[in-house]
Amino acid sequence: MSLINLSSYKSHIEKYGFSVINEVFSDVEIAQIIHVLDNIDTSKENFRKSEDLFAIRQFLKEIPEVKDLIFNENIRKIINEIFGEKYFVVKCIYFDKPETSNWYVAYHQDLTISVDKKLELSGFGPWTKKQNQFAVQPPLNILENIYTIRIHMDETDENNGALKVITQSHVKGIYRPETIDWNVETEEICKVEKGGVMLMKPLTLHGSNRTTNGKKRRVIHIEFSDMELPEVLQWGERMN
């Protein structure tokens, strides 16, 4: 991949809320990541397994051996040049949508962050707790600062759950999906090749349809920020 000039991807994500970059990982690199995934102990409590979805929360903490495979030269270049040199990991989830999955996700924004403790803080709330990890909706400026990378282990299109997004919705603050005005909004399907990535702002309204073509969809979802949280609150999954 020639990641010589990333400015067009940077301007695309700033304007539309997402961007797709293919050929970020070679077939060999993807095979190495899949090899690690195929050999993990799936009985841990951070692993969620059903017929329709297999998910691992706190993925980089649970599977540290995958870290060096994920942060190849291309990914580090994307982080530095599109996000910023001070950005660090704040959340990581692995999603495996099997070939027979009926799993679909309605339009939503990603409105919570993972933190290390629960504190009464102005502008933070509501709070939830999943598998010993606190999550909270923070003030808008913190959400606006986050970037997400979704690494695709499989070719993904509208037939196996590619994300659909509402372009430019990331600049409209908290946007309730039930208020979407389809007369003014534009939906786009984000096809991504195997080894490609989708970059997204978490406030971009996004969802995905059921799988209809009998093909897997495995994605590593990583969120980044360069902001420190107020007072003594810390990012729950922080990794530099």
C-alpha positions as CSV (number, residue, x, y, z in Angstrom):
1,M,0.0,0.0,0.0
2,S,1.3,3.4,-0.7
3,L,0.4,5.4,2.3
4,I,2.5,8.3,1.0
5,N,-0.2,10.9,1.2
6,L,-2.9,10.4,3.8
7,S,-4.3,14.0,3.6
8,S,-7.2,13.0,1.3
9,Y,-8.4,10.3,3.9
10,K,-8.0,12.9,6.7
11,S,-10.1,15.5,4.9
12,H,-12.7,12.8,4.1
13,I,-13.1,11.7,7.7
14,E,-13.2,15.3,8.9
15,K,-16.0,16.1,6.4
16,Y,-18.0,12.9,6.2
17,G,-17.3,11.2,9.5
18,F,-15.6,8.1,8.0
19,S,-13.0,7.0,5.5
20,V,-11.9,3.6,4.1
21,I,-8.3,2.7,3.4
22,N,-7.6,-0.6,1.8
23,E,-4.3,-2.6,1.7
24,V,-3.3,-1.6,5.2
25,F,-2.5,-5.3,6.1
26,S,-1.0,-7.9,3.8
27,D,-2.6,-11.3,3.4
28,V,0.3,-12.7,5.5
29,E,-0.3,-10.2,8.3
30,I,-4.1,-11.0,8.3
31,A,-3.3,-14.7,8.4
32,Q,-1.0,-14.2,11.4
33,I,-3.7,-12.3,13.3
34,I,-6.4,-14.9,12.5
35,H,-4.0,-17.6,13.7
36,V,-3.8,-16.0,17.1
37,L,-7.6,-15.6,17.1
38,D,-8.2,-19.2,16.2
39,N,-6.1,-20.4,19.2
40,I,-7.5,-18.4,22.1
41,D,-9.3,-19.7,25.2
42,T,-12.8,-18.5,24.6
43,S,-14.1,-19.3,28.1
44,K,-13.0,-16.0,29.7
45,E,-15.7,-13.7,31.1
46,N,-14.8,-10.9,28.7
47,F,-15.7,-13.1,25.8
48,R,-19.3,-13.1,24.6
49,K,-20.4,-16.0,22.5
50,S,-23.7,-16.7,20.8
51,E,-24.9,-18.1,17.5
52,D,-25.0,-14.6,16.0
53,L,-21.9,-12.9,17.5
54,F,-18.6,-13.6,19.2
55,A,-17.1,-10.6,20.9
56,I,-14.1,-9.9,23.0
57,R,-14.1,-6.8,25.1
58,Q,-10.8,-5.3,26.3
59,F,-9.3,-7.2,23.4
60,L,-5.7,-5.9,23.6
61,K,-5.6,-6.6,27.3
62,E,-7.1,-10.1,26.9
63,I,-4.9,-11.0,23.8
64,P,-1.7,-9.1,24.3
65,E,0.2,-11.2,21.7
66,V,-1.9,-9.7,18.9
67,K,-0.6,-6.1,19.7
68,D,2.6,-6.2,17.6
69,L,0.6,-7.7,14.7
70,I,-2.0,-5.0,14.7
71,F,0.3,-2.0,15.1
72,N,2.2,-2.5,11.9
73,E,4.0,0.4,10.2
74,N,0.8,1.4,8.2
75,I,-1.4,1.6,11.2
76,R,1.1,3.7,13.2
77,K,1.4,6.0,10.2
78,I,-2.4,6.4,10.0
79,I,-2.6,7.2,13.7
80,N,0.2,9.8,13.6
81,E,-0.8,11.5,10.4
82,I,-4.6,11.4,10.5
83,F,-5.3,11.4,14.2
84,G,-2.3,13.0,15.8
85,E,1.1,12.0,17.3
86,K,-0.2,12.1,20.9
87,Y,-3.2,9.7,20.3
88,F,-3.3,6.5,22.3
89,V,-5.7,3.5,22.6
90,V,-8.7,4.0,24.8
91,K,-10.9,1.0,23.9
92,C,-10.6,-2.2,21.8
93,I,-13.2,-4.8,20.9
94,Y,-13.1,-7.8,18.6
95,F,-16.3,-8.7,16.7
96,D,-16.8,-12.0,14.8
97,K,-20.1,-12.1,12.9
98,P,-20.4,-15.8,11.8
99,E,-21.5,-16.8,8.3
100,T,-25.0,-17.7,9.5
101,S,-25.5,-14.6,11.7
102,N,-28.8,-12.9,12.0
103,W,-27.2,-10.1,13.9
104,Y,-27.9,-6.6,12.8
105,V,-27.3,-3.3,14.5
106,A,-29.7,-0.4,14.3
107,Y,-28.4,3.1,13.6
108,H,-26.6,4.5,16.7
109,Q,-23.7,6.6,17.8
110,D,-20.9,5.3,20.0
111,L,-21.6,7.4,23.1
112,T,-19.7,5.7,25.9
113,I,-16.0,5.5,27.0
114,S,-14.3,2.9,29.2
115,V,-13.0,4.3,32.5
116,D,-11.4,2.9,35.6
117,K,-13.8,3.9,38.3
118,K,-17.2,5.6,38.9
119,L,-17.1,9.2,40.0
120,E,-19.7,11.9,40.4
121,L,-18.5,14.3,37.7
122,S,-20.3,17.1,36.0
123,G,-21.2,16.2,32.5
124,F,-20.5,12.5,32.9
125,G,-23.5,10.1,32.8
126,P,-25.3,7.8,32.6
127,W,-23.0,5.1,33.9
128,T,-23.0,1.3,33.2
129,K,-20.8,-1.5,34.2
130,K,-19.9,-4.5,32.0
131,Q,-17.6,-7.3,33.0
132,N,-15.7,-5.2,35.7
133,Q,-15.4,-2.3,33.4
134,F,-17.1,1.0,34.0
135,A,-18.5,2.8,31.0
136,V,-19.9,6.3,30.9
137,Q,-21.2,8.9,28.5
138,P,-18.7,11.8,28.7
139,P,-19.1,15.4,27.7
140,L,-19.5,16.0,23.9
141,N,-16.0,17.4,23.4
142,I,-14.4,14.1,24.6
143,L,-16.5,12.1,22.1
144,E,-15.7,14.6,19.3
145,N,-12.0,14.0,19.9
146,I,-12.1,10.2,19.5
147,Y,-11.2,8.3,16.3
148,T,-12.0,4.7,15.6
149,I,-10.1,2.2,13.5
150,R,-12.0,-0.9,12.3
151,I,-9.5,-3.5,10.9
152,H,-11.2,-6.0,8.6
153,M,-10.1,-9.6,8.5
154,D,-12.6,-10.4,5.8
155,E,-13.9,-8.7,2.7
156,T,-17.0,-6.9,3.8
157,D,-19.9,-5.5,1.8
158,E,-23.6,-4.9,2.3
159,N,-24.2,-8.7,2.2
160,N,-22.2,-9.6,5.2
161,G,-22.7,-6.7,7.6
162,A,-20.6,-3.8,6.3
163,L,-21.3,-0.7,8.3
164,K,-23.8,1.7,6.8
165,V,-23.3,5.3,7.9
166,I,-25.1,8.6,7.7
167,T,-22.6,11.0,6.2
168,Q,-21.8,14.2,8.0
169,S,-23.8,13.2,11.1
170,H,-20.7,13.4,13.3
171,V,-20.9,17.2,13.5
172,K,-24.5,17.3,14.8
173,G,-23.9,16.5,18.4
174,I,-26.0,13.8,20.1
175,Y,-28.3,12.7,17.3
176,R,-31.1,10.4,18.2
177,P,-31.7,7.7,15.5
178,E,-35.4,8.0,15.7
179,T,-35.1,11.7,14.6
180,I,-33.3,10.9,11.4
181,D,-34.8,12.9,8.5
182,W,-34.3,10.8,5.4
183,N,-35.2,13.7,3.2
184,V,-32.0,15.4,4.1
185,E,-29.6,12.6,5.2
186,T,-27.5,10.4,3.0
187,E,-26.8,6.7,3.8
188,E,-23.5,5.2,2.5
189,I,-22.4,1.5,2.7
190,C,-18.8,1.2,3.7
191,K,-17.3,-1.7,1.7
192,V,-13.9,-2.7,3.0
193,E,-11.5,-5.2,1.5
194,K,-9.8,-7.9,3.5
195,G,-6.8,-6.2,5.2
196,G,-8.4,-2.8,4.8
197,V,-9.5,-0.4,7.6
198,M,-12.5,1.8,8.1
199,L,-11.8,5.0,10.1
200,M,-14.8,6.6,11.8
201,K,-15.7,9.3,14.2
202,P,-17.8,7.7,17.0
203,L,-20.6,10.4,16.6
204,T,-21.1,9.2,13.0
205,L,-24.5,7.4,13.0
206,H,-23.8,3.9,11.9
207,G,-25.5,0.4,11.8
208,S,-25.2,-2.9,9.9
209,N,-27.6,-5.3,8.3
210,R,-27.9,-9.1,8.7
211,T,-25.5,-11.3,6.8
212,T,-27.1,-12.8,3.6
213,N,-24.2,-14.2,1.6
214,G,-22.9,-16.8,4.1
215,K,-19.5,-15.0,4.6
216,K,-17.8,-14.2,7.9
217,R,-17.2,-10.7,9.1
218,R,-14.4,-10.4,11.6
219,V,-13.4,-6.9,12.7
220,I,-11.0,-5.4,15.3
221,H,-12.5,-2.1,16.6
222,I,-10.0,0.2,18.3
223,E,-10.8,3.7,19.7
224,F,-8.1,6.5,20.2
225,S,-8.0,9.8,22.0
226,D,-5.3,12.3,23.0
227,M,-7.3,13.9,25.9
228,E,-6.7,13.3,29.6
229,L,-9.9,12.8,31.6
230,P,-10.8,15.3,34.4
231,E,-9.7,14.9,38.1
232,V,-8.6,11.4,39.0
233,L,-10.6,9.6,36.3
234,Q,-8.5,7.4,33.9
235,W,-9.2,5.7,30.6
236,G,-10.1,2.1,31.5
237,E,-8.2,0.5,28.6
238,R,-5.4,3.1,28.0
239,M,-2.5,1.8,26.0
240,N,0.2,4.0,24.5
